[in-house]
Amino acid sequence: MVLDMVLKAAPRTPVITIDTGRLPDAMQRMIEAVEARYGIRVERLTPDAAEVAAMTSRYGRDLFREGVPYRTLCCNVRKVRPLERRAKGLGAYFTGLRRSQTETRANIDAVDRAGSPVKISPLADWSAEDVARYTREYGLPEHPLYAAGYASIGCDPCTRAIVAGEDERAGRWWWEQDAQKECGLHFSPDGRAERTVDVLLREVLESARP
Ligand code: SF4
């Protein structure tokens, strides 16, 4: 959706995705459908292999099941740090964040100048119905997992379909109670988790040094 709008206005805009190493197979098919539709090559960001190895050898591949600090650590190593590295030097970037997705996104700004680069969310005040209507109207490729009941799609082991009445992001890290359904790309976790993940991350980064 955002991609469609941006490429219509500025066809040479770089398109970036983060391949965490734990994505569902359907994501690869979606990326290829996007590349075919727009005649572009989507840039795939990947986590630092040494950091992933240091994290998984210390805490296991599925460390995210051990609690929010470990889940946040995994998101940090596999998503946040690759994006931070790529974002250096960019003036701005676009996201598909919407206020109606979940409580933590209820007050986002369409143009957020608080950090660098500037974050632009053109769909900030769109509903899920608005997105579906635009997708139908312009015949955009749809992620195959939407047809299976997914409403927000991330890594394979951390995402499930939702049922009627659930929040759009209820299928993300569904085993966590009272935690923010965020990976740290867009929002900091709560203070306690932040302090804990800082310690865990520091340890992992130190082990990853050659
Ligand atoms: S969504 Fe799950 S597997 Fe993916 S980076 Fe976060 S914790 Fe790790």
Residues whose N, C-alpha, C, O or C-beta is under 5 A from the ligand:
A	BS01	SF4	T20 R22 F64 R71 C74 C75 R78 G154 C155 C158
